[in-house]
Amino acid sequence: MNAPRPGDVAVVVMSQNRREDLLATLPRHEAPVVLADNASTDGTVDAVRAALPAVTVLPLERNVGAHARTLGVERAGTEFVAFADDDSWWAPGDLARAVEVMRAHPRLAVLNARILVGPEERLDSFCAELARSPLGTPADLPGPALLGFIACGAMVRTEAFLAVGGFDPVVRFPGEEERLSLDLAAAGWGIAYVDSVTVHHHPSTRRHAPEVRRTAIWRSRLLTAVMRRPWPEVSRLALTALRTGPERRGLLRALPEVPAALRRRRVVPERVRADLRVLAEAA
């Protein structure tokens, strides 16, 4: 399969201080690339502009987390956008294949590709869970229905993505996919896992320690709950977070952003909460 047609899709990459990773992965993308740089201090912007002049670099004055991807989507201006991290890329031909799948399924807002990890091409364990989604496969979706996805291996329909606000500046990163997924589902859009499309992910050596990442994920989880879940569920999640170190630190880190989350509070409808209960029971 050939590369996608001009104007169909762009690749939006969010990064901070991973210059060498970017110089290795950006040339692999088979579509125009927008690099949303979260205020890197390692010379990323100048290095990419010098080595890869075809890449559109969007230098941000401060780290805005995953909201950088939203700014990248707005700059791209294409019908579809494929996300990649500085250590991931879409398999040859699969950007075009994903566009075909999206066009054939007009309710599909997010396609989550199969993600192969490392040189050994090990299936990401989260993808195995997505493939077994208890929500089944609706007739108008190309694979198992989801209420979440992995941003480094997803293609979005720009219209749907921007209509629900994209990735917001409150949740930031990681764990930014949950709020977006809930809002897409509330608006009637679909998210699906499609294992016929592949993304390669070779994790960077410049990664946060697992405990630091877990703290950040709990921060995002709690803020998302404040924005979209009924208060009893928010309370239960907060009580759970008090039990152990990383979760408790996540709660403390979330507190300063609670006022901003409250300003964006809009509880998702019952049909979405019913699907969340199905997923929780199957976990």
SEVO-53417 format. One record per residue (C-alpha): residue number from 1; residue in three letters; x, y, z. Coordinates in nm, 3 decimals. Layout:
// SEVO-53417
{n NUM, res ALA, c1 X, c2 Y, c3 Z} .
...
This chain:
// SEVO-53417
{n 1, res MET, c1 0.000, c2 0.000, c3 0.000} .
{n 2, res ASN, c1 0.127, c2 0.348, c3 -0.086} .
{n 3, res ALA, c1 0.168, c2 0.644, c3 0.144} .
{n 4, res PRO, c1 -0.152, c2 0.837, c3 0.220} .
{n 5, res ARG, c1 -0.267, c2 1.105, c3 -0.022} .
{n 6, res PRO, c1 -0.164, c2 1.465, c3 0.055} .
{n 7, res GLY, c1 -0.415, c2 1.627, c3 0.287} .
{n 8, res ASP, c1 -0.556, c2 1.301, c3 0.422} .
{n 9, res VAL, c1 -0.348, c2 1.270, c3 0.736} .
{n 10, res ALA, c1 -0.064, c2 1.427, c3 0.930} .
{n 11, res VAL, c1 0.141, c2 1.281, c3 1.212} .
{n 12, res VAL, c1 0.146, c2 1.487, c3 1.532} .
{n 13, res VAL, c1 0.433, c2 1.415, c3 1.769} .
{n 14, res MET, c1 0.450, c2 1.558, c3 2.121} .
{n 15, res SER, c1 0.792, c2 1.567, c3 2.283} .
{n 16, res GLN, c1 1.015, c2 1.727, c3 2.542} .
{n 17, res ASN, c1 1.393, c2 1.695, c3 2.568} .
{n 18, res ARG, c1 1.429, c2 1.388, c3 2.347} .
{n 19, res ARG, c1 1.627, c2 1.533, c3 2.059} .
{n 20, res GLU, c1 1.814, c2 1.216, c3 1.965} .
{n 21, res ASP, c1 1.501, c2 1.001, c3 1.972} .
{n 22, res LEU, c1 1.324, c2 1.246, c3 1.742} .
{n 23, res LEU, c1 1.607, c2 1.263, c3 1.492} .
{n 24, res ALA, c1 1.586, c2 0.883, c3 1.463} .
{n 25, res THR, c1 1.206, c2 0.842, c3 1.447} .
{n 26, res LEU, c1 1.070, c2 1.148, c3 1.264} .
{n 27, res PRO, c1 1.211, c2 1.041, c3 0.924} .
{n 28, res ARG, c1 1.013, c2 0.715, c3 0.949} .
{n 29, res HIS, c1 0.672, c2 0.883, c3 0.917} .
{n 30, res GLU, c1 0.501, c2 0.854, c3 0.578} .
{n 31, res ALA, c1 0.298, c2 1.174, c3 0.609} .
{n 32, res PRO, c1 0.362, c2 1.539, c3 0.696} .
{n 33, res VAL, c1 0.478, c2 1.575, c3 1.056} .
{n 34, res VAL, c1 0.393, c2 1.841, c3 1.312} .
{n 35, res LEU, c1 0.624, c2 1.835, c3 1.614} .
{n 36, res ALA, c1 0.468, c2 2.000, c3 1.918} .
{n 37, res ASP, c1 0.766, c2 2.066, c3 2.142} .
{n 38, res ASN, c1 0.690, c2 2.117, c3 2.511} .
{n 39, res ALA, c1 0.956, c2 2.379, c3 2.587} .
{n 40, res SER, c1 1.258, c2 2.153, c3 2.539} .
{n 41, res THR, c1 1.590, c2 2.277, c3 2.674} .
{n 42, res ASP, c1 1.815, c2 2.030, c3 2.489} .
{n 43, res GLY, c1 1.820, c2 2.206, c3 2.152} .
{n 44, res THR, c1 1.543, c2 1.991, c3 2.003} .
{n 45, res VAL, c1 1.379, c2 2.272, c3 1.803} .
{n 46, res ASP, c1 1.697, c2 2.391, c3 1.632} .
{n 47, res ALA, c1 1.822, c2 2.036, c3 1.570} .
{n 48, res VAL, c1 1.499, c2 1.919, c3 1.407} .
{n 49, res ARG, c1 1.468, c2 2.233, c3 1.196} .
{n 50, res ALA, c1 1.825, c2 2.189, c3 1.072} .
{n 51, res ALA, c1 1.812, c2 1.814, c3 1.004} .
{n 52, res LEU, c1 1.448, c2 1.777, c3 0.897} .
{n 53, res PRO, c1 1.326, c2 2.099, c3 0.735} .
{n 54, res ALA, c1 1.008, c2 1.932, c3 0.608} .
{n 55, res VAL, c1 0.886, c2 1.886, c3 0.968} .
{n 56, res THR, c1 0.658, c2 2.162, c3 1.097} .
{n 57, res VAL, c1 0.794, c2 2.252, c3 1.441} .
{n 58, res LEU, c1 0.556, c2 2.409, c3 1.690} .
{n 59, res PRO, c1 0.776, c2 2.535, c3 1.976} .
{n 60, res LEU, c1 0.581, c2 2.600, c3 2.295} .
{n 61, res GLU, c1 0.700, c2 2.843, c3 2.559} .
{n 62, res ARG, c1 0.602, c2 2.613, c3 2.845} .
{n 63, res ASN, c1 0.521, c2 2.248, c3 2.900} .
{n 64, res VAL, c1 0.145, c2 2.210, c3 2.849} .
{n 65, res GLY, c1 0.144, c2 1.829, c3 2.857} .
{n 66, res ALA, c1 -0.082, c2 1.644, c3 2.616} .
{n 67, res HIS, c1 -0.259, c2 1.966, c3 2.523} .
{n 68, res ALA, c1 0.040, c2 2.013, c3 2.291} .
{n 69, res ARG, c1 -0.113, c2 1.744, c3 2.070} .
{n 70, res THR, c1 -0.432, c2 1.947, c3 2.040} .
{n 71, res LEU, c1 -0.231, c2 2.247, c3 1.925} .
{n 72, res GLY, c1 -0.056, c2 2.019, c3 1.677} .
{n 73, res VAL, c1 -0.387, c2 1.890, c3 1.539} .
{n 74, res GLU, c1 -0.508, c2 2.247, c3 1.490} .
{n 75, res ARG, c1 -0.188, c2 2.331, c3 1.302} .
{n 76, res ALA, c1 -0.205, c2 2.015, c3 1.086} .
{n 77, res GLY, c1 -0.546, c2 2.095, c3 0.936} .
{n 78, res THR, c1 -0.593, c2 1.745, c3 0.791} .
{n 79, res GLU, c1 -0.904, c2 1.525, c3 0.794} .
{n 80, res PHE, c1 -0.729, c2 1.268, c3 1.011} .
{n 81, res VAL, c1 -0.434, c2 1.287, c3 1.248} .
{n 82, res ALA, c1 -0.212, c2 1.002, c3 1.357} .
{n 83, res PHE, c1 -0.040, c2 1.046, c3 1.691} .
{n 84, res ALA, c1 0.309, c2 0.921, c3 1.761} .
{n 85, res ASP, c1 0.552, c2 0.972, c3 2.044} .
{n 86, res ASP, c1 0.918, c2 1.055, c3 1.995} .
{n 87, res ASP, c1 0.989, c2 0.682, c3 2.031} .
{n 88, res SER, c1 0.711, c2 0.541, c3 1.811} .
{n 89, res TRP, c1 0.618, c2 0.530, c3 1.442} .
{n 90, res TRP, c1 0.353, c2 0.379, c3 1.216} .
{n 91, res ALA, c1 0.446, c2 0.070, c3 1.013} .
{n 92, res PRO, c1 0.507, c2 0.125, c3 0.640} .
{n 93, res GLY, c1 0.177, c2 0.158, c3 0.456} .
{n 94, res ASP, c1 -0.034, c2 0.156, c3 0.769} .
{n 95, res LEU, c1 -0.113, c2 0.527, c3 0.782} .
{n 96, res ALA, c1 -0.289, c2 0.486, c3 0.448} .
{n 97, res ARG, c1 -0.454, c2 0.166, c3 0.566} .
{n 98, res ALA, c1 -0.583, c2 0.337, c3 0.881} .
{n 99, res VAL, c1 -0.727, c2 0.624, c3 0.674} .
{n 100, res GLU, c1 -0.916, c2 0.369, c3 0.464} .
{n 101, res VAL, c1 -1.058, c2 0.209, c3 0.779} .
{n 102, res MET, c1 -1.163, c2 0.548, c3 0.918} .
{n 103, res ARG, c1 -1.333, c2 0.643, c3 0.592} .
{n 104, res ALA, c1 -1.518, c2 0.313, c3 0.579} .
{n 105, res HIS, c1 -1.654, c2 0.363, c3 0.932} .
{n 106, res PRO, c1 -1.786, c2 0.719, c3 0.966} .
{n 107, res ARG, c1 -1.876, c2 0.684, c3 1.337} .
{n 108, res LEU, c1 -1.519, c2 0.589, c3 1.422} .
{n 109, res ALA, c1 -1.344, c2 0.879, c3 1.598} .
{n 110, res VAL, c1 -1.035, c2 0.695, c3 1.724} .
{n 111, res LEU, c1 -0.858, c2 0.394, c3 1.576} .
{n 112, res ASN, c1 -0.623, c2 0.225, c3 1.822} .
{n 113, res ALA, c1 -0.361, c2 0.032, c3 1.628} .
{n 114, res ARG, c1 -0.176, c2 -0.280, c3 1.732} .
{n 115, res ILE, c1 0.142, c2 -0.169, c3 1.909} .
{n 116, res LEU, c1 0.458, c2 -0.378, c3 1.887} .
{n 117, res VAL, c1 0.720, c2 -0.300, c3 2.149} .
{n 118, res GLY, c1 1.095, c2 -0.306, c3 2.102} .
{n 119, res PRO, c1 1.316, c2 -0.479, c3 1.844} .
{n 120, res GLU, c1 1.160, c2 -0.810, c3 1.946} .
{n 121, res GLU, c1 0.818, c2 -0.672, c3 1.837} .
{n 122, res ARG, c1 0.634, c2 -0.786, c3 2.148} .
{n 123, res LEU, c1 0.264, c2 -0.706, c3 2.153} .
{n 124, res ASP, c1 0.190, c2 -0.431, c3 2.404} .
{n 125, res SER, c1 0.007, c2 -0.595, c3 2.695} .
{n 126, res PHE, c1 -0.257, c2 -0.321, c3 2.694} .
{n 127, res CYS, c1 -0.339, c2 -0.404, c3 2.331} .
{n 128, res ALA, c1 -0.414, c2 -0.762, c3 2.436} .
{n 129, res GLU, c1 -0.668, c2 -0.620, c3 2.683} .
{n 130, res LEU, c1 -0.820, c2 -0.395, c3 2.418} .
{n 131, res ALA, c1 -0.863, c2 -0.690, c3 2.182} .
{n 132, res ARG, c1 -1.071, c2 -0.865, c3 2.450} .
{n 133, res SER, c1 -1.295, c2 -0.565, c3 2.518} .
{n 134, res PRO, c1 -1.619, c2 -0.683, c3 2.685} .
{n 135, res LEU, c1 -1.805, c2 -0.407, c3 2.498} .
{n 136, res GLY, c1 -1.807, c2 -0.627, c3 2.188} .
{n 137, res THR, c1 -1.781, c2 -0.520, c3 1.825} .
{n 138, res PRO, c1 -2.072, c2 -0.305, c3 1.703} .
{n 139, res ALA, c1 -2.172, c2 -0.349, c3 1.339} .
{n 140, res ASP, c1 -2.057, c2 0.003, c3 1.251} .
{n 141, res LEU, c1 -1.707, c2 -0.027, c3 1.400} .
{n 142, res PRO, c1 -1.406, c2 -0.214, c3 1.255} .
{n 143, res GLY, c1 -1.304, c2 -0.383, c3 1.580} .
{n 144, res PRO, c1 -1.378, c2 -0.418, c3 1.951} .
{n 145, res ALA, c1 -1.539, c2 -0.107, c3 2.100} .
{n 146, res LEU, c1 -1.334, c2 0.082, c3 2.359} .
{n 147, res LEU, c1 -1.363, c2 0.356, c3 2.618} .
{n 148, res GLY, c1 -0.993, c2 0.433, c3 2.607} .
{n 149, res PHE, c1 -0.690, c2 0.413, c3 2.381} .
{n 150, res ILE, c1 -0.312, c2 0.450, c3 2.371} .
{n 151, res ALA, c1 -0.225, c2 0.790, c3 2.233} .
{n 152, res CYS, c1 0.112, c2 0.694, c3 2.084} .
{n 153, res GLY, c1 -0.064, c2 0.447, c3 1.852} .
{n 154, res ALA, c1 -0.393, c2 0.612, c3 1.763} .
{n 155, res MET, c1 -0.545, c2 0.788, c3 1.464} .
{n 156, res VAL, c1 -0.823, c2 1.039, c3 1.525} .
{n 157, res ARG, c1 -1.090, c2 1.198, c3 1.310} .
{n 158, res THR, c1 -1.006, c2 1.566, c3 1.342} .
{n 159, res GLU, c1 -1.370, c2 1.679, c3 1.336} .
{n 160, res ALA, c1 -1.460, c2 1.458, c3 1.633} .
{n 161, res PHE, c1 -1.138, c2 1.523, c3 1.823} .
{n 162, res LEU, c1 -1.169, c2 1.901, c3 1.812} .
{n 163, res ALA, c1 -1.546, c2 1.900, c3 1.871} .
{n 164, res VAL, c1 -1.491, c2 1.755, c3 2.221} .
{n 165, res GLY, c1 -1.193, c2 1.977, c3 2.297} .
{n 166, res GLY, c1 -0.905, c2 1.743, c3 2.222} .
{n 167, res PHE, c1 -0.658, c2 1.680, c3 2.502} .
{n 168, res ASP, c1 -0.718, c2 1.942, c3 2.769} .
{n 169, res PRO, c1 -0.469, c2 2.151, c3 2.969} .
{n 170, res VAL, c1 -0.593, c2 2.022, c3 3.305} .
{n 171, res VAL, c1 -0.524, c2 1.648, c3 3.281} .
{n 172, res ARG, c1 -0.194, c2 1.700, c3 3.096} .
{n 173, res PHE, c1 0.006, c2 1.370, c3 3.080} .
{n 174, res PRO, c1 0.001, c2 1.069, c3 3.119} .
{n 175, res GLY, c1 -0.353, c2 0.932, c3 3.140} .
{n 176, res GLU, c1 -0.487, c2 1.204, c3 2.913} .
{n 177, res GLU, c1 -0.684, c2 0.960, c3 2.697} .
{n 178, res GLU, c1 -0.960, c2 0.887, c3 2.950} .
{n 179, res ARG, c1 -1.136, c2 1.224, c3 2.955} .
{n 180, res LEU, c1 -1.123, c2 1.250, c3 2.576} .
{n 181, res SER, c1 -1.260, c2 0.897, c3 2.539} .
{n 182, res LEU, c1 -1.550, c2 0.967, c3 2.774} .
{n 183, res ASP, c1 -1.644, c2 1.284, c3 2.588} .
{n 184, res LEU, c1 -1.630, c2 1.112, c3 2.250} .
{n 185, res ALA, c1 -1.854, c2 0.833, c3 2.377} .
{n 186, res ALA, c1 -2.096, c2 1.085, c3 2.528} .
{n 187, res ALA, c1 -2.116, c2 1.257, c3 2.188} .
{n 188, res GLY, c1 -2.195, c2 0.928, c3 2.014} .
{n 189, res TRP, c1 -1.858, c2 0.866, c3 1.851} .
{n 190, res GLY, c1 -1.689, c2 0.527, c3 1.848} .
{n 191, res ILE, c1 -1.341, c2 0.412, c3 1.949} .
{n 192, res ALA, c1 -1.214, c2 0.076, c3 1.828} .
{n 193, res TYR, c1 -0.911, c2 -0.151, c3 1.837} .
{n 194, res VAL, c1 -0.790, c2 -0.250, c3 1.490} .
{n 195, res ASP, c1 -0.515, c2 -0.511, c3 1.489} .
{n 196, res SER, c1 -0.462, c2 -0.498, c3 1.112} .
{n 197, res VAL, c1 -0.282, c2 -0.166, c3 1.158} .
{n 198, res THR, c1 0.055, c2 -0.155, c3 1.334} .
{n 199, res VAL, c1 0.258, c2 0.099, c3 1.529} .
{n 200, res HIS, c1 0.613, c2 0.031, c3 1.644} .
{n 201, res HIS, c1 0.718, c2 0.155, c3 1.988} .
{n 202, res HIS, c1 1.081, c2 0.139, c3 2.098} .
{n 203, res PRO, c1 1.064, c2 0.289, c3 2.449} .
{n 204, res SER, c1 1.312, c2 0.569, c3 2.502} .
{n 205, res THR, c1 1.583, c2 0.524, c3 2.762} .
{n 206, res ARG, c1 1.487, c2 0.872, c3 2.891} .
{n 207, res ARG, c1 1.175, c2 0.765, c3 3.078} .
{n 208, res HIS, c1 1.033, c2 0.848, c3 3.419} .
{n 209, res ALA, c1 1.065, c2 0.589, c3 3.694} .
{n 210, res PRO, c1 0.757, c2 0.363, c3 3.726} .
{n 211, res GLU, c1 0.657, c2 0.514, c3 4.061} .
{n 212, res VAL, c1 0.674, c2 0.868, c3 3.921} .
{n 213, res ARG, c1 0.462, c2 0.766, c3 3.625} .
{n 214, res ARG, c1 0.209, c2 0.594, c3 3.853} .
{n 215, res THR, c1 0.177, c2 0.913, c3 4.058} .
{n 216, res ALA, c1 0.113, c2 1.114, c3 3.741} .
{n 217, res ILE, c1 -0.146, c2 0.865, c3 3.616} .
{n 218, res TRP, c1 -0.337, c2 0.888, c3 3.943} .
{n 219, res ARG, c1 -0.331, c2 1.266, c3 3.922} .
{n 220, res SER, c1 -0.491, c2 1.242, c3 3.577} .
{n 221, res ARG, c1 -0.739, c2 0.978, c3 3.689} .
{n 222, res LEU, c1 -0.861, c2 1.187, c3 3.981} .
{n 223, res LEU, c1 -0.894, c2 1.506, c3 3.777} .
{n 224, res THR, c1 -1.081, c2 1.322, c3 3.505} .
{n 225, res ALA, c1 -1.319, c2 1.183, c3 3.767} .
{n 226, res VAL, c1 -1.386, c2 1.533, c3 3.901} .
{n 227, res MET, c1 -1.466, c2 1.649, c3 3.548} .
{n 228, res ARG, c1 -1.680, c2 1.358, c3 3.432} .
{n 229, res ARG, c1 -1.788, c2 1.115, c3 3.708} .
{n 230, res PRO, c1 -2.072, c2 1.137, c3 3.967} .
{n 231, res TRP, c1 -1.959, c2 1.257, c3 4.309} .
{n 232, res PRO, c1 -1.992, c2 0.917, c3 4.483} .
{n 233, res GLU, c1 -1.747, c2 0.770, c3 4.231} .
{n 234, res VAL, c1 -1.510, c2 1.062, c3 4.281} .
{n 235, res SER, c1 -1.520, c2 1.005, c3 4.657} .
{n 236, res ARG, c1 -1.448, c2 0.633, c3 4.626} .
{n 237, res LEU, c1 -1.155, c2 0.699, c3 4.395} .
{n 238, res ALA, c1 -1.012, c2 0.960, c3 4.632} .
{n 239, res LEU, c1 -1.040, c2 0.720, c3 4.927} .
{n 240, res THR, c1 -0.860, c2 0.452, c3 4.724} .
{n 241, res ALA, c1 -0.585, c2 0.701, c3 4.645} .
{n 242, res LEU, c1 -0.521, c2 0.761, c3 5.014} .
{n 243, res ARG, c1 -0.410, c2 0.402, c3 5.074} .
{n 244, res THR, c1 -0.064, c2 0.390, c3 4.916} .
{n 245, res GLY, c1 0.227, c2 0.621, c3 4.835} .
{n 246, res PRO, c1 0.210, c2 0.689, c3 4.460} .
{n 247, res GLU, c1 -0.170, c2 0.715, c3 4.461} .
{n 248, res ARG, c1 -0.164, c2 0.949, c3 4.762} .
{n 249, res ARG, c1 0.098, c2 1.167, c3 4.594} .
{n 250, res GLY, c1 -0.119, c2 1.170, c3 4.283} .
{n 251, res LEU, c1 -0.408, c2 1.299, c3 4.492} .
{n 252, res LEU, c1 -0.193, c2 1.574, c3 4.639} .
{n 253, res ARG, c1 -0.069, c2 1.673, c3 4.295} .
{n 254, res ALA, c1 -0.427, c2 1.686, c3 4.167} .
{n 255, res LEU, c1 -0.554, c2 1.922, c3 4.437} .
{n 256, res PRO, c1 -0.421, c2 2.250, c3 4.288} .
{n 257, res GLU, c1 -0.600, c2 2.173, c3 3.959} .
{n 258, res VAL, c1 -0.937, c2 2.084, c3 4.113} .
{n 259, res PRO, c1 -1.082, c2 2.435, c3 4.061} .
{n 260, res ALA, c1 -0.996, c2 2.417, c3 3.689} .
{n 261, res ALA, c1 -1.145, c2 2.067, c3 3.672} .
{n 262, res LEU, c1 -1.464, c2 2.186, c3 3.840} .
{n 263, res ARG, c1 -1.504, c2 2.461, c3 3.582} .
{n 264, res ARG, c1 -1.503, c2 2.188, c3 3.316} .
{n 265, res ARG, c1 -1.727, c2 1.946, c3 3.508} .
{n 266, res ARG, c1 -1.991, c2 1.774, c3 3.296} .
{n 267, res VAL, c1 -2.096, c2 1.427, c3 3.412} .
{n 268, res VAL, c1 -2.115, c2 1.173, c3 3.131} .
{n 269, res PRO, c1 -2.458, c2 1.021, c3 3.052} .
{n 270, res GLU, c1 -2.584, c2 0.698, c3 3.206} .
{n 271, res ARG, c1 -2.524, c2 0.493, c3 2.891} .
{n 272, res VAL, c1 -2.153, c2 0.576, c3 2.910} .
{n 273, res ARG, c1 -2.143, c2 0.501, c3 3.283} .
{n 274, res ALA, c1 -2.309, c2 0.166, c3 3.210} .
{n 275, res ASP, c1 -2.026, c2 0.078, c3 2.972} .
{n 276, res LEU, c1 -1.776, c2 0.184, c3 3.236} .
{n 277, res ARG, c1 -1.938, c2 -0.057, c3 3.481} .
{n 278, res VAL, c1 -1.912, c2 -0.339, c3 3.227} .
{n 279, res LEU, c1 -1.541, c2 -0.269, c3 3.189} .
{n 280, res ALA, c1 -1.490, c2 -0.249, c3 3.567} .
{n 281, res GLU, c1 -1.667, c2 -0.580, c3 3.624} .
{n 282, res ALA, c1 -1.454, c2 -0.751, c3 3.359} .
{n 283, res ALA, c1 -1.124, c2 -0.617, c3 3.497} .
